[in-house]
Structure formats: structure tokens, C-alpha cells
Amino acid sequence: MNNLLYKVDDRPPLVTTVLLAAQHMLAALGGIIAVPLVVGAVLKLPADQIVALVNAALLGSGIVTFIQCKGVGPVGIRLPCVMGTSFAFVGAAISIGLEHGVPGILGSSLAGSVVMILGSFFMPQIRKLFPHQVTAVVVTMIGLSLVPVAVDWAAGGKGSGAHYGDPINLGIALFVLATVIALVQFGKGIISAAAVVIGMAIGYGVCLGLGLVDFSAVHKATVFALPQPLYFGMTFPVSGVLAMAVAYVVTMVETTGTFMALGSATQTKMKGKLLKRGVLCDGVGSAFVSVLGAPPVSTFAQNVGVISLTGVASRHVVALTGVLLAAAGLFPVLGAIVVTIPQPVLGGAGLMMFAMIIAAGVQMLSHVEHDKRTGLLIAVSVGCGLAVSVRPELLSKLPAFVHEIFGSGISTAAIVAVVLNLVLPDRPVEAHDDEEDDVPQPMLVKNMEAA
């Protein structure tokens, strides 16, 4: 039984589409602006340059999101994917930036994107490295890696002046979480589908009443800003290009796992040719945003949680999210308004969304063959992924390229799972272990029917 409220090619009514698109935007916006803010802060860039980075990131993410959802020729997976600046590139970007500045980062990003563009043509072969048990491990690890992010949001965020774990922060997060649960469980139609954005709006209203919303960013933001391609210029240091190339390889592994999770959430057969179009869009999109003046982009895993939670898999909804993100890049004041949402509000909703990805992974694991070999593969790969996630300092004394490859729990779990699947003996030979393989399609969302 198909339990999606809106399928991939469905077009919800306009008002519903706008509300659902805003929901995806809220889930992604923090992650998109975080990377340029972090990189800018570490490189001690002046405020106007950080603003330029943020605006370019929003505009670029919006345009590439639209292309990924709608498709342009062979580019774009034509599924509900939100694209954004990826933390997988932060380490490489900072190391390059400290030596060669922002021009070195952008030039290395542009040159390194060739790795992902060329790699996309081998996705039918790479798809064979991701049978059901490996896919299930990666999807589970995506959720496990995102939950700590939501926990930090719920606690009030880290950094100077943050009151981490204050009861008021935890109370707001729990209130939003309870509201989202109630709306999903008892709401009908659009109320259930837009549970995240409605829950966050209610939480935002409570924070307004408590005087916890800071509007200083809105007062400082300009109303309109034109894009400035090549604003920073570009240089192409060999060491920087190589570092970015490694980051692109790691991102390609993570993106493959995210697409597998997306296939499960949208009940889509994730074939090698489909992966090729999606990864090609990641590579071409990263080259485009580099020229625009922003770090590379990749498919955001957190928005898979929105789809899993709400049952809205329409790519046209997320295409509108791309339009909203681009508008936030052209009208910085819009993005500044969204940024006023207190982190505990994001945390309450995020905890639910990211945990849904874990639930999807667990359901996928229930469909794999339960034997000693599979149990060993799951245990070791998830264990290694969690090891670098909860103790990132574990790799601090190893060479930089090792940290680049295994610094993410998702990529670590994926690499370990793929290797174990290849080397452990007695691998069963399946008649349909090829690019036409389906990802098991678990029931991700309870019955959600339109009102």
C-alpha cells in the first residue's frame, strides 16, 4: 500500500505547495549559511565578505536545488532534493583558505568538481557496491550523525554567549517536539503534511512572547543584493585542488547514501542511471556555485527526514524551496528573518526529522538477510561510523588526508560497509544484484490521508 500523501510527480495546490516548500527551507537554511559563516570566521574575513559568501551560498543552493528537482537534460535526479553547502568541504576549505585565501578555496572547488562530474558517469558501477545491507547501514548512519546536531540546537547551540542546556531551551525544544508529534499523529491533510513548519511557527510565537527572539540580524541586513560572480577571484593551488578532489570523493560516497535514503523515503527505485543524473548535478552545481562565489554544494540529508515524517515526496514542492532559497540570496533581509528562529525551536523539530531517518534505516535493516556475515558487516561499519562521530579527536594525530576521508561518520560507515561486503567470504550471489536493484521500500509514515 502506497502511504505517501503526495508522490514524486504530484502537484499540491499552490498554497499547500508554498507552505510545504517553506518547511523544507527552514530545515535547510541553517546548514546552508553555517558553512560560509564558519569558514569566514576562521579566516577572519571582514563582515562584507562574509555577507557576500552567505548570499552566494543561498542563491547558488536555490538554483541548483531547482535544477536537481526539475532536471535539465542529463543533469538532475528529478526527485525532491535540497542542495546546500556541505560540511564535508569545511576542513579542506579552511586549510586552503589559511594559505591561499578565499580565491584559493573557490578555484580549488571549481577544479575539484571535475572529480564528481567524471565520477557520475561510473554511478551504475558504483551502485553495485551498495546492496541492500550496505544501503541500510548508510541510511541509519545518516540519521545517527544528524541527531547530535538537533540535540545541540535543542540545548541552545554552542558558542560564545550560548546557554547550553538551559531549562528554558530544553522546554521550548520539547514543546515543539510534542507539537510536531501531535500534528503528525492527529492532524489531517495539510495539517499533518506541514506539521514541522506549523510546529516551528507555534514555537516561534512562544519565543516571541518570552522575548527570546533577536532581531539584530534583520536590522543589519540589506533588502536587496545582486549576485557578484568572481567577486573574490580565483587561484588554483595544486595542493588545494588535490585536497578538494579528496573531499569531492568523500562527498560522492555520502551523496550516494543520501540518494539511497531518498529512494526509500519517496518509494523510488534508485537505479544507477538515476544516481548518475543526481551526482552529475552535484558536480556541475558545485562548479557553478564556485563561480558564483560560494563553497561546493551537495544533497542535504536532513530534508529526507522531512519527507519521511510528512509523506510529502513532491519534487515540485522542493523545486519551489529552491526558488525561496534563491530569493533569500537576492533579498538578504528574508534570510535574516528566518535566522531569527531560536535554535531550540529548530532542535525540537530537527530531533523528530532526523530520528525518522534512523527509523527508516532500521526498517531497511529488517529487510536484509539475518546471518552472521550481515550482522558482522552492520556492527563493524556502524561502530566505526559512530566512533569518529562521537570522538572526532580520534583522528587528530593522523595525516590530514586520513582525517579528510574518515572525518565523517557517514563516509566512514559507508566505506567500511562497502569494503566488508567485498572481502567477507560467502557473499551470496543474487540474481538481481545489479543497477536495477531496488532499495527495500519500508513503510516510513503511518497512514496520512488528505482531509
N, C-alpha and C positions, 0 to 999 in steps of 0.2 A: 504494500500500500504506500502510495506517494503522499508524504505528510508535509511537503513544502507549501507554505501559504502562497508564495509566488515563485514560479520556476524561472530558469535562467533567461528565457526569452519573453517572459511576461512583462507587460507594461502596466503597472498600477496606475490608478487615477493621479492626476497632476499633484493635487495637494498631498496625497499619500506619498507620492514619489519624493517630493521636496522634504517632507518630514523624515522619511527613511534615509534620504541622502545626507541630511544634516546629522543623523545618528552615526553614520559611518565617518563623517568628517570629524565629529567630536572624538571618536575613538582613535583617530589617526593623527590629529593636529599636534598633540603634544610630542609625539615621536618625531614628526617631521621637523619641527622647529628646534628640537633638543640638540640634534647633531651640529647644525651651524652655530648654535649658542655655545656648546661645549668647545668646539674647535676654535671659535673666535675668542673665547675666554682664555684658553690655554696659550694661544698665540698672541694674546694681549692686543687684539685689534681695536682700533677706535670704534666708537659707537656707530658711526655712519656706515662703516664697512660691515659690521655685524648685521645691521639692518638690511644692507644690500644682499648679504648671504641668505638671510631668512626669507626675504621677499622672493629671491630667485628660487629657493628651495620650494616654497609654496606654489609658485607659478609653474615651475617645472614638474612638480609632483602632480599637479592638477592636469596638465596637458598630457603627460604620459599615462595617468590613470584613465583618461578618456580614451586614448588610443588602445590601451590594453583591453578595455571593456568592449569597445566598438569594433576594433580591428581596422587596419589599413593595409590591404593586400596581404602579404605573408606575415605581417607584424601584428601582434596582439592575440592573446589567448581567447578573447571573446567570452570571458567569464567575469564575475564580479570581483575584480582585484583592485585594491587601493595601493598605489605606489607611493613610496616615500623615501627620504634619505635614511640610509641604513647604518646602524651602529657597527655593523661588520667592517665598515671602512674607517671608523674613528681612529683606531690605532695607527693604521697606515697614514691617514691624513695628518695626524698630529706629528708623527715622526718626519714626514716630508715637509710639513709646514714649518717646523722649527729650524730646518736647514735651508729650505728654498722658498718659504712663504706661500701665500695663497696661490700665486701663479704656478708654482711647482705642483701644488695639490691638483689644480684644475687640469693642467697639462698632462699629469700622470694619469688622472682619471680618464681623460679623453683617449690617450694611447692604450691604457689598460683595458678599456671597454672592448677592444678588438678580441680579447680572450673570450669574453662572454658571447660576443657576436658569432665568432667561429665555433665556439663550443655548442651553440644552439643547434648547429647542423648535425651534431652527434647525439642529440637527445633520444632518438629512437633506440640507440645502443645503450645510452646511459639508463634509459627506462628499465632495461633488463636487469640492471643492478639493484632495482628497487622492487623485489617481490613483496607479497602481502606482509610478511613478518617484518621486513625492514621498514616498509612504509608505516606500519603501525607504531614501531618504535620511534620513528622521527616525529610523527604527529603527536605522540604522547610527550616527547621531549620538548616540542614547541610549547605546549601548554605549561609544562613544568618550569620552563625557562621564563615564561611571561608572568607567572603568578607572583614571584618576588617583586616585580615591577609594580603590580597592583597593590601589593602589601605596603610598599614604600609610599605610594600615593595615599593609601588609606591612613597611614600614620602621620601624614602631613608633609612628606617629602624630606629629602636630605639637603644639607647646605647651610650656609650662614643664616642665622635667624629662624631656622626651622625648628618647630617644637615637636620633634619626632615622638609619636606615641601619646600625645596629649589626649586625655579622655574626650575632649570636645571633638578632636579629629576622628577618633575611633567611633564615637557616637554618630557623627554625620555619615561616615562610611557605612556603618551598619544600617542606618536608617535608609540610605539609598539602596543598599543591597536588598533589604527587606521589601522596599517598594518595588524594585525591579522583579523580584520573585513573585510578589502578589500580582503584578500586572501580567506577567507571562502566564502564570497559573490560572488566573481567574478572568483575565481580560479577553475580549473577543475582537477579531479582525484587526483593525489598525491599532487598537489599544495594546494588544499583545505584541504585534509586529514592531511597534515603536516604543516598546517598554523601556529600552535603555535611555532614549532621549527624553521620554516623559519623566522617568525616574530621576534623571540628572537635572531636569528643569525644576522638579519639586525640591530636590536637594539644594539647588542654586537659590531658590526662593527662601528656603530656611536660612541659608548662609547670609543672604541679604538682610533678613530680619535680625540676625545676630551680629551684623556689622563685620562680617568676615571676608567681604569681597573688596579687593584692592583695585581701584580704577586708575591708578597712576599710569599704567601702560597705555590706557586709552587716551589719556590727556597728552601723552608724548607722541602718539602715533600720527603719521601724516594720513590724510584722507585718500590720496591717490599717488601712485608711484609707477612710472613707466619702467619696463624691464630694460636693463642695461647690459646686453651681451658683451662679453670680453671686457667687462668693467675692470677686472683685476689683471687682465693679460694672461699669458700662458708661457710656461717654460717646460722643458721635457727632460728632467734629470734622469739618467739611466737607472740609478738606484731607486728613484721614486716610481718609475714605470714598473720596475720589477716588483716592488712592494705592492703596488696597486693590482698588478696581474695576479699575485697570490691571493689578495683579498677578493678579487673577482671569482677565482676558482672556488674559494670557500663559500662565497655568496651563491654561486651556481648550485652547490650542494644543498644549501639551506632553502633556496628558492624551489628546487625540485621537491623537497619535503613539504613546503608550504602549498605548492600546487597539488600535491597528493592529498593533503588535508582539505583543500578547497574542493577537489573532486568528490571527496566523501561528503562534505557539507552540502554540496549542490547536486549530489546524486548524478555526477557526470563521469563517464568512462574516460579516465585520464590516459590517453594514448600518447605514444612517442611523438607523433606529429603535432599534437596539441601542445605538448611541453616545448617543442621546438619553437612554435609561434610565441609562446609566453616568454621564454628565456631570450629570444631574439628581441622582443620588445624591451626587456630589462636592459640588454646591452645597448641597443640603439637609443633607448631613453636616457641611459646614463651618459652616453656621448653628447646627446642634445643638452641635458641639464648642465654638463660641464662647460659647454659654450655659453650657456645662459648665465653661468657663474655660481653653480651650486655643487655640493658633493654628489656622488653617484646615488641612484635610486634602486630599490628592489621591492618585491612584493611584500606587503605588510601582513604578518601572520595574525595580528590582533583582530583584524577585521573578519577573519574566518570565524572567530568566536561570535561576532555579531550575527553572522549568517546562521551558525549552529543554534544560537539562542532564540532567534526570532523566526526562522523558517523563511526568510525573505532572500531568495537567491537571484533576483532580477539583476542582470548586468546593466540594464538601463538606469536603475536606481543609482548604482555606483558610478556610472558614467556622469550622472548629474553631480555626484560627490566631487568628481574631477573638476567640473565647472565651478563649484563652490570653492574648491581649494585654489584654483587659478584666480578667482575673484578676490580671495583673501590675499593673494600675492600682489594683485594690482591695486587693491584697496586695503592697505595695512591696518586701517582702523578696524576692519571687520575681524581680522585675525586677532587683533589686540583685545577685542571684546570677548572672543572665545577664550583667550588666555586668562581672563579674569575668573574662570571657573575654578574654585578652590580644589586643590589636589585630593582631599578626602572624598569629594563628590565623584571625581574620576576613579578613585580607588574602589569605591563601593560598586560602581558599575563594572569596572575592569576586572575585579575579582570574579564576578559572575561570568563574564565573557571568556576570560582566559581559562577558567576551570572547565568551561564547556568544551574547550579543545582537548583537555585531558580526558574528559568523558568520552569524546569521540575516539581518541586513541585507544582507550580501554575497551570500548565496544569493538573496535577493529581487531584488537588483540584476541578478543573472544572468538574471532572467526578463523584464526590461524591454527595449524595443526599443533596439538599439545604433546610434544615429546621432549626427550632430554636435550636434543640439539637446539630446538627452538627456545626452550627455557634458558639454555646457556647463552644464546645469542641475545635474548631480551635482557637478561640480568646484567651481563657484562657491558653491553652498549649503554643501557640506561644508567648503570652505576658510573661508568666513565663520564657520561654527559653531566650527571649531577655533581661529580667530583670537581670539574672545572667551573661549574656554575656556582656552587656554594663556597668554593675555596679557590677563587681565581689566582690568588698568590701562589698556588701550587706550581705554576709555570714561570714564576718571576725570574728564576735563575737560569732558565733555558734560553737558547738562541732566539732572536726576535722572530725568525720565520716559523719556529715551532709555536710560539705564542700566537702568531697571526693565524695559523691553521687550526689550532686546537683551543683558541681562546674562547670560543663559543660552545656552550653545551650542546646546541643543536647540531653544529657541524661535527663535533667530536662523536656524538652518539651515532650520527649518520655514517661517518667514516668507519667507526668500529663495527657497526652492524653490517655494512657492505663487505668489509674485509672478512669478518667471521662467516658470513653467508657463503663466501667464496672458498674459504680454506677449511672449514669444518667438514669432516668426512660424512659420507652417507647422505649427501644432499639429494632429496627426492627430485626426480625429473618429472616436471609437469608438462602435459601436452600443450597447454596454452600459456606457458611461461615466456611470453614474447611481448611485443609492443602493444598488442591488442588486449593485454591483461586488464581486467577490471580491478579497481580498488573496491574492497568489500564495502557495501553501502549500508552502514548501520542506521538504525532509526535514531536520529540525533535530537529530534524535538518531539515532544508529545503532541497530541492532536491539537492543531491550530486551525480553526476554520473561520472563514470570513463571517463577519456579523451579518 
